[in-house]
Structures are given as C-alpha cells and as structure tokens.
C-alpha cells in the first residue's frame, strides 16, 4: 500500500493484511494516533530472500516487530 492511503486505512479499516515496511508502519501509527484507534495488522514477510519482494526480510523481523506491537489491537 502507498503511504498516502494510510489515512483511509487508519480511519475505516479493522485490520490490515499487507504491512511490508517500517515506513508504512510509522505512517499508519501517526494516522492511528490522530484517529485514536488501533488496528490489527499482519506483517508481510519475505521468506524467499529476494530483494525485489515487497516485504520485510525475515532476519530483520524480530527486531522490527517489537515496536509494532503497540499498534496491534
């Protein structure tokens, strides 16, 4: 998802199935705080190791997922 669509997700969605970057997570967080909402998210993980895949690389997931837990309902 493009970060400019985060305001709509934060305002209307109950869950989000394609969280694939830290930048998108940070943008969603800001928008969710403005809306005073939480959102269930599913993190998209790149298990193939191919850099072209739009997802978080598996080795970075444990370090990245801890701060994101505050956004997950």
Helices and strands as residue ranges (DSSP letters): G 3-5, H 6-12, E 15-19, H 22-35, E 40-43, E 45-46, E 56-57, H 58-68, G 69-71
